[in-house]
Amino acid sequence: MKTMQFVRGVFAAAAAAAVLSGCAAVSFVKPDGTTDEPKWPKWDSVSFDKKRGTFPDLGSLRQVKPGLTKDQMYYLLGRPHYAEAWRPVEWNYLFHFHTPGQGTDGVTTCQFKVLYDKNMITRSFHWNPVDPATATCPPLEQPAKHRYTLGADALFAFDRSSLADLQPGGRQELDNLAAKLKQFDELNSITVTGHTDRLGSDAYNDRLSQQRADTVRAYLVQKGLPAAKITARGMGERAPVTHCSDNLGRNALITCLQPNRRVEVEVDGYGSK
């Protein structure tokens, strides 16, 4: 029995030595989960994911912060890439990012290090550019404005503004928009703006444009978008996109002014699909 235990001990020690010798880049991690000198494994010595690293989900990557458990990190980013389960306080990843015009074939590659404290809670993080060596890591997409214009005549029955007044085609258009917005990696804000043409009084047009914006907002919330991030406003006839002569007959004038009757949805967010 003792002989068998001795053999097992020798084997375990040899295996540990083999792992240590194969991973020379080991950071000295303090009990508080920090290091003064992060060391990196050879970038192409990845053990998992076919030894190629991964394209991380940007929404998940933005949720990485101090105070997470290993289970939470595993859920967000997956297992570490460098076969370092034996290093309980240091996980390393190899991440690729789509960066048109930069890196190799429009892809920038970076290493990412996660350090845990003595209680196995995330405390500090480090990035190491690989390709190009001068890259900014992570090269995350910056927030951008996305604008979608919906024709009010297609959305609503004539001179109407409630949910019950939405045209079948308008409902489908809003369904498509809601599905697209739900695919964003991150939504900072959504502004719904109603517009009218210049026919009718200012007060009437202000009220109608606000009611239609409120209805579109309510529909998007109904489809699962966050109510707290959606605002609605009515601009009435103040922001026309086309101008038409008063010499036109009424029907021709209504047709000419059609582009002004619209609802605009402006989105501030990351990662539109």
Backbone as CSV, one residue per row, in Angstrom:
resi,resn,N_x,N_y,N_z,CA_x,CA_y,CA_z,C_x,C_y,C_z
1,MET,0.832,-1.187,0.000,0.000,0.000,0.000,0.874,1.246,0.000
2,LYS,1.913,1.275,0.888,2.809,2.415,0.955,3.567,2.580,-0.348
3,THR,3.927,1.438,-0.945,4.651,1.504,-2.224,3.783,2.152,-3.291
4,MET,2.511,1.790,-3.326,1.594,2.362,-4.311,1.423,3.861,-4.078
5,GLN,1.307,4.294,-2.815,1.179,5.713,-2.517,2.422,6.477,-2.946
6,PHE,3.590,5.859,-2.734,4.850,6.490,-3.112,4.899,6.686,-4.635
7,VAL,4.487,5.640,-5.356,4.491,5.721,-6.825,3.558,6.818,-7.301
8,ARG,2.393,6.864,-6.678,1.444,7.905,-7.073,2.005,9.289,-6.778
9,GLY,2.677,9.434,-5.630,3.259,10.726,-5.278,4.325,11.147,-6.263
10,VAL,5.182,10.191,-6.663,6.223,10.493,-7.632,5.606,10.894,-8.964
11,PHE,4.556,10.182,-9.370,3.895,10.486,-10.645,3.266,11.882,-10.617
12,ALA,2.616,12.214,-9.487,1.985,13.525,-9.378,3.029,14.631,-9.420
13,ALA,4.151,14.400,-8.729,5.210,15.399,-8.731,5.793,15.579,-10.122
14,ALA,5.950,14.480,-10.823,6.497,14.549,-12.181,5.541,15.277,-13.103
15,ALA,4.238,15.002,-12.944,3.247,15.673,-13.790,3.229,17.165,-13.530
16,ALA,3.327,17.523,-12.237,3.340,18.943,-11.902,4.571,19.623,-12.470
17,ALA,5.703,18.945,-12.391,6.943,19.513,-12.932,6.839,19.693,-14.432
18,ALA,6.195,18.732,-15.082,6.034,18.834,-16.535,5.181,20.036,-16.895
19,VAL,4.096,20.251,-16.125,3.235,21.400,-16.388,3.989,22.694,-16.157
20,LEU,4.745,22.751,-15.049,5.496,23.955,-14.737,6.532,24.260,-15.788
21,SER,7.207,23.232,-16.260,8.240,23.456,-17.258,7.636,23.867,-18.587
22,GLY,6.371,23.475,-18.844,5.731,23.823,-20.105,5.074,25.180,-20.053
23,CYS,5.012,25.796,-18.886,4.378,27.102,-18.742,5.291,27.998,-17.931
24,ALA,6.333,28.495,-18.562,7.344,29.271,-17.863,6.816,30.624,-17.417
25,ALA,5.827,31.169,-18.127,5.301,32.489,-17.804,4.281,32.382,-16.687
26,VAL,4.712,32.568,-15.464,3.844,32.492,-14.299,3.977,33.792,-13.529
27,SER,2.881,34.508,-13.371,2.918,35.771,-12.641,2.943,35.505,-11.144
28,PHE,3.621,36.376,-10.406,3.547,36.311,-8.949,2.317,37.096,-8.528
29,VAL,1.313,36.390,-8.050,0.037,37.010,-7.698,-0.039,37.165,-6.183
30,LYS,-0.287,38.369,-5.727,-0.392,38.645,-4.302,-1.738,38.154,-3.757
31,PRO,-1.843,38.000,-2.444,-3.114,37.538,-1.870,-4.304,38.416,-2.220
32,ASP,-4.044,39.700,-2.528,-5.153,40.589,-2.872,-5.527,40.513,-4.347
33,GLY,-4.906,39.585,-5.092,-5.270,39.397,-6.481,-4.645,40.387,-7.445
34,THR,-3.492,40.923,-7.102,-2.782,41.840,-7.986,-1.369,41.324,-8.230
35,THR,-0.718,41.881,-9.224,0.673,41.537,-9.504,1.402,42.779,-9.977
36,ASP,2.677,42.863,-9.653,3.492,43.992,-10.109,4.086,43.731,-11.483
37,GLU,4.103,42.463,-11.897,4.732,42.113,-13.167,3.968,40.965,-13.824
38,PRO,2.926,41.304,-14.594,2.187,40.228,-15.278,3.064,39.537,-16.314
39,LYS,3.096,38.226,-16.263,3.860,37.448,-17.244,2.874,36.679,-18.122
40,TRP,3.280,36.515,-19.373,2.360,35.950,-20.348,2.869,34.641,-20.921
41,PRO,1.988,33.650,-21.076,2.394,32.424,-21.777,2.640,32.752,-23.242
42,LYS,3.408,31.919,-23.923,3.604,32.103,-25.354,2.233,32.160,-26.004
43,TRP,1.988,33.200,-26.773,0.620,33.470,-27.198,-0.006,32.328,-27.994
44,ASP,0.797,31.599,-28.782,0.231,30.533,-29.614,0.308,29.153,-28.968
45,SER,0.509,29.121,-27.641,0.538,27.837,-26.942,-0.821,27.501,-26.336
46,VAL,-1.869,27.988,-26.962,-3.237,27.727,-26.499,-3.509,26.225,-26.512
47,SER,-4.143,25.737,-25.466,-4.406,24.303,-25.348,-5.800,23.917,-25.806
48,PHE,-6.756,24.865,-25.734,-8.139,24.538,-26.054,-8.608,25.285,-27.297
49,ASP,-9.864,25.050,-27.681,-10.479,25.712,-28.837,-9.612,25.564,-30.081
50,LYS,-9.120,24.329,-30.283,-8.285,23.987,-31.438,-7.020,24.844,-31.520
51,LYS,-6.563,25.268,-30.333,-5.313,26.025,-30.198,-5.352,27.349,-30.956
52,ARG,-6.551,27.937,-31.057,-6.673,29.161,-31.835,-7.302,30.311,-31.067
53,GLY,-7.742,30.107,-29.840,-8.422,31.173,-29.127,-9.848,31.340,-29.632
54,THR,-10.518,32.399,-29.167,-11.924,32.602,-29.513,-12.212,34.070,-29.806
55,PHE,-13.348,34.311,-30.463,-13.907,35.649,-30.595,-14.886,35.810,-29.437
56,PRO,-14.579,36.629,-28.439,-15.470,36.709,-27.279,-16.761,37.437,-27.603
57,ASP,-17.798,37.129,-26.836,-19.030,37.885,-26.912,-18.783,39.234,-26.242
58,LEU,-18.926,40.330,-26.998,-18.564,41.646,-26.468,-19.441,42.057,-25.304
59,GLY,-20.712,41.692,-25.348,-21.580,42.016,-24.229,-21.130,41.334,-22.947
60,SER,-20.705,40.073,-23.063,-20.218,39.350,-21.883,-18.901,39.933,-21.392
61,LEU,-18.030,40.295,-22.332,-16.730,40.844,-21.950,-16.893,42.139,-21.167
62,ARG,-17.885,42.939,-21.521,-18.093,44.199,-20.811,-18.615,43.985,-19.386
63,GLN,-19.110,42.790,-19.096,-19.617,42.518,-17.753,-18.526,42.023,-16.799
64,VAL,-17.330,41.776,-17.331,-16.233,41.314,-16.484,-15.772,42.471,-15.599
65,LYS,-15.679,42.208,-14.296,-15.309,43.251,-13.343,-14.807,42.592,-12.055
66,PRO,-14.174,43.350,-11.168,-13.775,42.787,-9.877,-14.991,42.306,-9.095
67,GLY,-14.797,41.227,-8.329,-15.861,40.734,-7.466,-16.612,39.536,-7.996
68,LEU,-16.161,38.961,-9.130,-16.854,37.815,-9.704,-16.237,36.502,-9.225
69,THR,-17.061,35.470,-9.162,-16.560,34.142,-8.825,-16.047,33.458,-10.088
70,LYS,-15.392,32.313,-9.906,-14.907,31.562,-11.069,-16.065,31.029,-11.901
71,ASP,-17.138,30.625,-11.253,-18.298,30.153,-11.996,-18.871,31.270,-12.866
72,GLN,-18.920,32.480,-12.314,-19.431,33.607,-13.089,-18.504,33.938,-14.253
73,MET,-17.201,33.865,-14.029,-16.242,34.110,-15.108,-16.371,33.043,-16.181
74,TYR,-16.532,31.810,-15.768,-16.672,30.713,-16.732,-17.922,30.911,-17.582
75,TYR,-18.984,31.394,-16.942,-20.232,31.637,-17.674,-20.035,32.744,-18.710
76,LEU,-19.294,33.806,-18.357,-19.112,34.948,-19.254,-18.118,34.661,-20.372
77,LEU,-16.962,34.073,-20.042,-15.874,33.946,-21.015,-15.480,32.513,-21.339
78,GLY,-15.998,31.535,-20.601,-15.585,30.161,-20.836,-14.319,29.824,-20.065
79,ARG,-13.812,28.625,-20.268,-12.616,28.172,-19.548,-11.394,28.939,-20.043
80,PRO,-10.369,29.061,-19.193,-9.129,29.695,-19.663,-8.513,28.860,-20.782
81,HIS,-7.752,29.509,-21.638,-7.291,28.871,-22.871,-5.946,28.162,-22.773
82,TYR,-5.233,28.341,-21.677,-3.854,27.869,-21.651,-3.618,26.703,-20.696
83,ALA,-4.585,25.830,-20.493,-4.427,24.621,-19.679,-3.810,24.915,-18.323
84,GLU,-4.356,25.924,-17.641,-3.747,26.367,-16.386,-4.673,26.174,-15.195
85,ALA,-5.458,25.107,-15.216,-6.347,24.853,-14.085,-5.556,24.710,-12.784
86,TRP,-4.291,24.313,-12.925,-3.450,24.163,-11.730,-3.073,25.519,-11.144
87,ARG,-3.285,26.616,-11.907,-3.003,27.959,-11.407,-4.321,28.578,-10.956
88,PRO,-4.717,28.346,-9.721,-6.056,28.764,-9.296,-6.265,30.271,-9.249
89,VAL,-5.178,31.066,-9.250,-5.353,32.517,-9.135,-5.018,33.253,-10.429
90,GLU,-4.803,32.544,-11.534,-4.435,33.207,-12.785,-5.025,32.453,-13.973
91,TRP,-5.882,33.148,-14.724,-6.450,32.582,-15.940,-6.065,33.465,-17.119
92,ASN,-5.659,32.833,-18.231,-5.280,33.570,-19.429,-6.129,33.139,-20.620
93,TYR,-6.479,34.111,-21.456,-7.281,33.868,-22.650,-6.594,34.462,-23.876
94,LEU,-6.910,33.920,-25.050,-6.490,34.497,-26.318,-7.752,34.889,-27.080
95,PHE,-7.938,36.197,-27.264,-9.161,36.704,-27.876,-8.873,37.379,-29.211
96,HIS,-9.799,37.217,-30.142,-9.720,37.870,-31.449,-10.894,38.835,-31.582
97,PHE,-10.659,39.969,-32.263,-11.691,40.985,-32.458,-11.728,41.399,-33.925
98,HIS,-12.931,41.545,-34.451,-13.075,42.029,-35.823,-12.761,43.528,-35.847
99,THR,-11.711,43.910,-36.562,-11.298,45.310,-36.663,-10.946,45.612,-38.114
100,PRO,-11.926,45.895,-38.951,-11.661,46.143,-40.378,-10.545,47.152,-40.589
101,GLY,-9.573,46.759,-41.424,-8.455,47.640,-41.718,-7.310,47.553,-40.737
102,GLN,-7.446,46.750,-39.703,-6.391,46.597,-38.705,-6.113,45.117,-38.469
103,GLY,-4.886,44.812,-37.999,-4.529,43.435,-37.690,-4.360,42.615,-38.956
104,THR,-4.459,41.310,-38.811,-4.326,40.376,-39.934,-5.709,40.024,-40.471
105,ASP,-5.937,40.314,-41.737,-7.241,40.060,-42.362,-8.379,40.718,-41.581
106,GLY,-8.098,41.919,-41.056,-9.140,42.639,-40.337,-9.440,42.105,-38.950
107,VAL,-8.494,41.375,-38.365,-8.686,40.808,-37.028,-7.529,41.217,-36.124
108,THR,-7.844,41.735,-34.951,-6.850,42.067,-33.928,-6.875,40.989,-32.853
109,THR,-5.682,40.564,-32.409,-5.565,39.485,-31.423,-4.913,40.011,-30.148
110,CYS,-5.491,39.655,-29.003,-4.993,40.111,-27.700,-5.068,38.964,-26.691
111,GLN,-4.126,38.953,-25.761,-4.232,38.069,-24.602,-4.896,38.825,-23.459
112,PHE,-5.652,38.092,-22.658,-6.368,38.679,-21.530,-6.089,37.854,-20.290
113,LYS,-5.668,38.524,-19.219,-5.319,37.839,-17.966,-6.296,38.243,-16.869
114,VAL,-6.794,37.249,-16.150,-7.681,37.457,-15.008,-6.967,36.971,-13.757
115,LEU,-6.874,37.821,-12.748,-6.215,37.441,-11.495,-7.240,37.395,-10.361
116,TYR,-7.142,36.336,-9.543,-8.047,36.127,-8.423,-7.314,36.360,-7.105
117,ASP,-8.064,36.763,-6.096,-7.458,36.915,-4.776,-7.463,35.570,-4.047
118,LYS,-7.053,35.578,-2.799,-6.933,34.328,-2.042,-8.281,33.635,-1.833
119,ASN,-9.378,34.384,-2.004,-10.713,33.801,-1.864,-11.312,33.384,-3.208
120,MET,-10.470,33.396,-4.246,-10.877,33.025,-5.602,-11.953,33.962,-6.162
121,ILE,-11.779,35.263,-5.914,-12.646,36.309,-6.437,-11.818,37.192,-7.368
122,THR,-12.378,37.555,-8.530,-11.628,38.385,-9.478,-11.281,39.739,-8.858
123,ARG,-10.024,40.159,-9.076,-9.572,41.433,-8.522,-8.896,42.333,-9.546
124,SER,-8.120,41.773,-10.467,-7.427,42.622,-11.434,-7.346,41.935,-12.792
125,PHE,-7.140,42.757,-13.825,-7.168,42.271,-15.199,-6.060,42.954,-15.999
126,HIS,-5.521,42.220,-16.977,-4.429,42.754,-17.791,-4.631,42.335,-19.245
127,TRP,-4.212,43.224,-20.155,-4.276,42.937,-21.592,-2.872,42.953,-22.186
128,ASN,-2.674,42.115,-23.184,-1.388,42.052,-23.883,-1.639,41.982,-25.385
129,PRO,-1.286,43.046,-26.156,-1.507,43.000,-27.605,-0.598,41.985,-28.279
130,VAL,-1.162,41.223,-29.204,-0.413,40.199,-29.926,-0.250,40.570,-31.392
131,ASP,-1.368,40.851,-32.060,-1.321,41.184,-33.489,-2.393,42.229,-33.794
132,PRO,-1.940,43.469,-34.085,-0.554,43.935,-34.108,-0.040,44.192,-32.695
133,ALA,1.273,44.226,-32.566,1.890,44.404,-31.247,1.590,45.777,-30.664
134,THR,1.182,46.726,-31.505,0.877,48.080,-31.043,-0.620,48.296,-30.842
135,ALA,-1.397,47.224,-30.898,-2.854,47.352,-30.823,-3.311,47.861,-29.466
136,THR,-4.460,48.504,-29.464,-5.140,48.855,-28.220,-6.056,47.703,-27.855
137,CYS,-5.872,47.168,-26.661,-6.668,46.016,-26.240,-7.509,46.383,-25.014
138,PRO,-8.796,46.072,-25.039,-9.522,45.451,-26.151,-9.997,46.516,-27.138
139,PRO,-10.002,46.228,-28.422,-10.462,47.208,-29.420,-11.970,47.168,-29.555
140,LEU,-12.671,47.452,-28.461,-14.121,47.311,-28.453,-14.781,48.394,-29.297
141,GLU,-15.867,48.027,-29.901,-16.646,48.961,-30.703,-17.144,50.098,-29.825
142,GLN,-17.053,51.316,-30.337,-17.541,52.466,-29.609,-19.055,52.610,-29.807
143,PRO,-19.725,53.234,-28.818,-21.151,53.439,-28.986,-21.429,54.224,-30.263
144,ALA,-22.477,53.898,-30.942,-22.811,54.575,-32.182,-24.301,54.865,-32.220
145,LYS,-24.655,55.866,-33.003,-26.056,56.211,-33.190,-26.603,55.438,-34.389
146,HIS,-27.728,54.801,-34.199,-28.401,54.071,-35.271,-29.799,54.655,-35.390
147,ARG,-30.185,55.048,-36.603,-31.493,55.672,-36.783,-32.341,54.844,-37.742
148,TYR,-33.582,54.625,-37.324,-34.544,53.883,-38.135,-35.764,54.774,-38.342
149,THR,-36.194,54.915,-39.597,-37.336,55.765,-39.924,-38.508,54.904,-40.364
150,LEU,-39.652,55.110,-39.711,-40.863,54.350,-39.988,-41.919,55.320,-40.513
151,GLY,-42.501,55.010,-41.646,-43.546,55.862,-42.207,-44.801,55.817,-41.359
152,ALA,-45.257,56.991,-40.894,-46.439,57.022,-40.031,-47.673,56.506,-40.756
153,ASP,-47.765,56.770,-42.063,-48.930,56.295,-42.816,-48.970,54.773,-42.880
154,ALA,-47.795,54.149,-42.879,-47.734,52.687,-42.893,-48.001,52.108,-41.507
155,LEU,-47.650,52.866,-40.461,-47.822,52.377,-39.100,-49.277,52.475,-38.633
156,PHE,-49.902,53.640,-38.880,-51.196,53.917,-38.270,-52.293,54.131,-39.315
157,ALA,-53.509,53.855,-38.891,-54.665,54.249,-39.696,-54.703,55.776,-39.750
158,PHE,-55.361,56.329,-40.754,-55.372,57.775,-40.961,-55.872,58.512,-39.727
159,ASP,-55.059,59.503,-39.312,-55.416,60.400,-38.210,-55.565,59.661,-36.870
160,ARG,-54.923,58.481,-36.736,-55.021,57.691,-35.512,-53.655,57.529,-34.873
161,SER,-53.671,57.064,-33.605,-52.374,57.008,-32.914,-52.260,55.936,-31.841
162,SER,-53.310,55.175,-31.564,-53.262,54.208,-30.461,-52.753,52.854,-30.928
163,LEU,-52.492,51.965,-29.963,-52.071,50.601,-30.298,-53.110,49.897,-31.160
164,ALA,-54.374,50.175,-30.872,-55.445,49.539,-31.632,-55.487,50.039,-33.076
165,ASP,-54.877,51.201,-33.318,-54.898,51.795,-34.651,-53.711,51.392,-35.512
166,LEU,-52.820,50.567,-34.982,-51.667,50.134,-35.768,-52.113,49.259,-36.932
167,GLN,-51.594,49.557,-38.114,-51.883,48.751,-39.290,-51.167,47.402,-39.179
168,PRO,-51.696,46.331,-39.780,-51.000,45.034,-39.765,-49.560,45.143,-40.270
169,GLY,-49.368,45.895,-41.347,-48.012,46.076,-41.854,-47.142,46.848,-40.891
170,GLY,-47.756,47.803,-40.186,-47.005,48.568,-39.190,-46.573,47.718,-38.018
171,ARG,-47.447,46.827,-37.595,-47.089,45.908,-36.509,-45.904,45.031,-36.914
172,GLN,-45.933,44.551,-38.150,-44.840,43.711,-38.620,-43.540,44.501,-38.676
173,GLU,-43.636,45.760,-39.095,-42.442,46.601,-39.161,-41.861,46.829,-37.762
174,LEU,-42.730,47.042,-36.792,-42.263,47.221,-35.414,-41.725,45.913,-34.831
175,ASP,-42.341,44.798,-35.192,-41.819,43.495,-34.745,-40.392,43.292,-35.263
176,ASN,-40.178,43.632,-36.531,-38.839,43.480,-37.115,-37.839,44.392,-36.421
177,LEU,-38.256,45.619,-36.113,-37.359,46.553,-35.432,-37.033,46.066,-34.029
178,ALA,-38.042,45.601,-33.299,-37.807,45.110,-31.939,-36.829,43.942,-31.945
179,ALA,-36.991,43.028,-32.906,-36.084,41.878,-32.990,-34.662,42.341,-33.269
180,LYS,-34.508,43.336,-34.106,-33.172,43.853,-34.422,-32.534,44.515,-33.201
181,LEU,-33.310,45.310,-32.466,-32.770,46.004,-31.301,-32.396,45.022,-30.191
182,LYS,-33.106,43.931,-30.080,-32.808,42.942,-29.044,-31.526,42.172,-29.344
183,GLN,-31.002,42.303,-30.559,-29.746,41.641,-30.908,-28.533,42.509,-30.605
184,PHE,-28.750,43.765,-30.188,-27.620,44.622,-29.835,-26.891,44.011,-28.637
185,ASP,-25.566,44.128,-28.639,-24.795,43.674,-27.486,-25.098,44.529,-26.264
186,GLU,-25.344,45.810,-26.496,-25.643,46.702,-25.381,-26.470,47.869,-25.889
187,LEU,-27.517,48.211,-25.156,-28.369,49.346,-25.489,-28.230,50.398,-24.400
188,ASN,-27.788,51.593,-24.780,-27.685,52.677,-23.812,-28.977,53.484,-23.739
189,SER,-29.558,53.782,-24.897,-30.802,54.542,-24.907,-31.505,54.374,-26.254
190,ILE,-32.826,54.534,-26.224,-33.651,54.507,-27.435,-34.569,55.715,-27.361
191,THR,-34.527,56.556,-28.387,-35.383,57.738,-28.434,-36.352,57.602,-29.600
192,VAL,-37.648,57.645,-29.297,-38.695,57.545,-30.315,-39.266,58.944,-30.530
193,THR,-39.212,59.430,-31.780,-39.667,60.790,-32.082,-40.751,60.746,-33.154
194,GLY,-41.915,61.318,-32.840,-42.999,61.394,-33.800,-42.968,62.707,-34.560
195,HIS,-43.308,62.655,-35.852,-43.336,63.849,-36.711,-44.646,63.864,-37.497
196,THR,-45.119,65.064,-37.838,-46.294,65.211,-38.700,-45.948,66.117,-39.876
197,ASP,-46.899,66.234,-40.793,-46.743,67.248,-41.833,-47.285,68.575,-41.288
198,ARG,-47.346,69.599,-42.136,-47.756,70.925,-41.677,-49.256,71.168,-41.784
199,LEU,-49.998,70.189,-42.237,-51.448,70.341,-42.312,-52.044,70.218,-40.917
200,GLY,-52.950,71.104,-40.564,-53.530,71.091,-39.226,-52.844,72.110,-38.335
201,SER,-53.414,72.339,-37.154,-52.863,73.334,-36.238,-51.603,72.805,-35.548
202,ASP,-50.819,73.746,-35.040,-49.605,73.358,-34.322,-49.940,72.479,-33.121
203,ALA,-50.951,72.865,-32.372,-51.314,72.116,-31.165,-51.763,70.701,-31.516
204,TYR,-52.562,70.601,-32.585,-53.032,69.275,-32.998,-51.863,68.396,-33.427
205,ASN,-50.952,68.938,-34.218,-49.816,68.162,-34.702,-48.872,67.762,-33.567
206,ASP,-48.690,68.655,-32.595,-47.855,68.307,-31.442,-48.463,67.130,-30.685
207,ARG,-49.770,67.191,-30.475,-50.450,66.128,-29.729,-50.407,64.802,-30.496
208,LEU,-50.675,64.839,-31.800,-50.688,63.618,-32.603,-49.296,62.983,-32.666
209,SER,-48.280,63.805,-32.854,-46.916,63.252,-32.948,-46.476,62.644,-31.625
210,GLN,-46.855,63.254,-30.504,-46.499,62.704,-29.190,-47.233,61.397,-28.929
211,GLN,-48.505,61.354,-29.284,-49.291,60.140,-29.066,-48.735,58.971,-29.888
212,ARG,-48.341,59.236,-31.122,-47.791,58.164,-31.948,-46.433,57.696,-31.418
213,ALA,-45.618,58.634,-30.946,-44.329,58.250,-30.349,-44.555,57.413,-29.091
214,ASP,-45.532,57.809,-28.279,-45.845,57.047,-27.063,-46.305,55.632,-27.413
215,THR,-47.085,55.506,-28.481,-47.582,54.195,-28.885,-46.452,53.298,-29.354
216,VAL,-45.528,53.841,-30.148,-44.386,53.044,-30.613,-43.525,52.627,-29.425
217,ARG,-43.309,53.547,-28.482,-42.540,53.197,-27.276,-43.216,52.049,-26.526
218,ALA,-44.528,52.158,-26.320,-45.256,51.117,-25.590,-45.161,49.777,-26.315
219,TYR,-45.197,49.811,-27.635,-45.126,48.559,-28.401,-43.745,47.914,-28.239
220,LEU,-42.686,48.716,-28.271,-41.338,48.171,-28.110,-41.154,47.580,-26.708
221,VAL,-41.712,48.251,-25.717,-41.650,47.717,-24.343,-42.415,46.405,-24.273
222,GLN,-43.571,46.363,-24.922,-44.379,45.146,-24.949,-43.610,43.981,-25.568
223,LYS,-42.693,44.297,-26.483,-41.895,43.269,-27.154,-40.622,42.910,-26.388
224,GLY,-40.456,43.465,-25.183,-39.355,43.037,-24.339,-38.176,43.973,-24.245
225,LEU,-38.256,45.154,-24.836,-37.167,46.111,-24.722,-37.300,46.893,-23.414
226,PRO,-36.171,47.340,-22.819,-36.213,47.937,-21.475,-36.914,49.296,-21.451
227,ALA,-38.005,49.386,-20.716,-38.793,50.621,-20.659,-37.973,51.799,-20.148
228,ALA,-37.084,51.544,-19.187,-36.313,52.631,-18.582,-35.362,53.300,-19.571
229,LYS,-35.057,52.610,-20.655,-34.102,53.172,-21.618,-34.780,53.785,-22.844
230,ILE,-36.112,53.804,-22.868,-36.822,54.306,-24.046,-37.585,55.579,-23.685
231,THR,-37.340,56.652,-24.423,-38.076,57.891,-24.248,-38.848,58.197,-25.528
232,ALA,-39.954,58.909,-25.390,-40.793,59.266,-26.536,-41.032,60.771,-26.529
233,ARG,-41.011,61.372,-27.705,-41.260,62.800,-27.805,-41.959,63.108,-29.130
234,GLY,-42.725,64.174,-29.123,-43.408,64.595,-30.334,-42.821,65.896,-30.844
235,MET,-42.494,65.939,-32.124,-41.918,67.140,-32.731,-42.919,67.879,-33.604
236,GLY,-44.123,67.344,-33.723,-45.098,68.005,-34.557,-44.580,68.171,-35.974
237,GLU,-44.723,69.400,-36.506,-44.309,69.685,-37.881,-42.959,70.404,-37.949
238,ARG,-42.202,70.427,-36.823,-41.018,71.279,-36.718,-39.808,70.793,-37.511
239,ALA,-39.755,69.512,-37.902,-38.557,68.978,-38.571,-38.939,68.297,-39.884
240,PRO,-39.420,69.069,-40.862,-39.794,68.455,-42.143,-38.570,67.982,-42.917
241,VAL,-38.751,66.929,-43.700,-37.672,66.448,-44.558,-37.953,66.773,-46.017
242,THR,-39.166,67.255,-46.290,-39.498,67.669,-47.657,-40.422,68.884,-47.589
243,HIS,-40.357,69.734,-48.608,-41.177,70.939,-48.665,-41.988,70.909,-49.956
244,CYS,-43.257,71.291,-49.868,-44.160,71.197,-51.018,-44.890,72.528,-51.220
245,SER,-45.174,72.821,-52.462,-45.833,74.068,-52.818,-47.307,74.056,-52.418
246,ASP,-47.770,75.215,-51.945,-49.184,75.346,-51.604,-50.058,75.382,-52.854
247,ASN,-49.452,75.507,-54.013,-50.221,75.556,-55.259,-50.738,74.180,-55.672
248,LEU,-50.248,73.142,-55.031,-50.721,71.797,-55.346,-52.153,71.619,-54.861
249,GLY,-52.902,70.762,-55.518,-54.223,70.408,-55.007,-54.081,69.661,-53.687
250,ARG,-55.158,69.569,-52.911,-55.054,68.973,-51.576,-54.520,67.548,-51.616
251,ASN,-55.071,66.720,-52.494,-54.617,65.329,-52.554,-53.148,65.243,-52.950
252,ALA,-52.744,66.054,-53.917,-51.341,66.063,-54.345,-50.450,66.574,-53.222
253,LEU,-50.939,67.561,-52.465,-50.157,68.107,-51.346,-49.981,67.060,-50.253
254,ILE,-51.048,66.337,-49.936,-50.965,65.275,-48.913,-49.941,64.226,-49.332
255,THR,-49.963,63.865,-50.613,-49.006,62.874,-51.116,-47.584,63.411,-51.054
256,CYS,-47.408,64.671,-51.442,-46.072,65.267,-51.441,-45.492,65.343,-50.029
257,LEU,-46.341,65.611,-49.043,-45.879,65.775,-47.661,-45.705,64.450,-46.919
258,GLN,-45.991,63.332,-47.574,-45.960,62.030,-46.907,-44.646,61.747,-46.162
259,PRO,-43.444,62.059,-46.716,-42.202,61.753,-45.984,-42.107,62.448,-44.630
260,ASN,-42.829,63.560,-44.460,-42.773,64.265,-43.178,-43.565,63.552,-42.084
261,ARG,-44.512,62.743,-42.482,-45.319,61.990,-41.515,-44.574,60.691,-41.206
262,ARG,-43.870,60.684,-40.099,-42.956,59.571,-39.813,-42.718,59.447,-38.309
263,VAL,-42.152,58.307,-37.938,-41.658,58.087,-36.567,-40.210,57.641,-36.692
264,GLU,-39.320,58.339,-36.009,-37.896,58.008,-36.036,-37.491,57.366,-34.717
265,VAL,-36.702,56.313,-34.806,-36.191,55.623,-33.619,-34.672,55.719,-33.661
266,GLU,-34.113,56.434,-32.706,-32.662,56.612,-32.640,-32.111,55.782,-31.481
267,VAL,-31.117,54.962,-31.780,-30.568,54.027,-30.803,-29.105,54.374,-30.533
268,ASP,-28.756,54.455,-29.264,-27.366,54.616,-28.859,-26.949,53.281,-28.255
269,GLY,-26.053,52.563,-28.930,-25.687,51.249,-28.419,-24.526,50.621,-29.141
270,TYR,-24.189,49.407,-28.719,-23.079,48.640,-29.256,-23.588,47.448,-30.068
271,GLY,-22.839,47.155,-31.106,-22.966,45.853,-31.744,-24.272,45.585,-32.427
272,SER,-24.721,46.478,-33.303,-25.931,46.193,-34.049,-25.694,45.026,-34.992
273,LYS,-26.738,44.268,-35.227,-26.630,43.078,-36.099,-27.199,43.389,-37.479
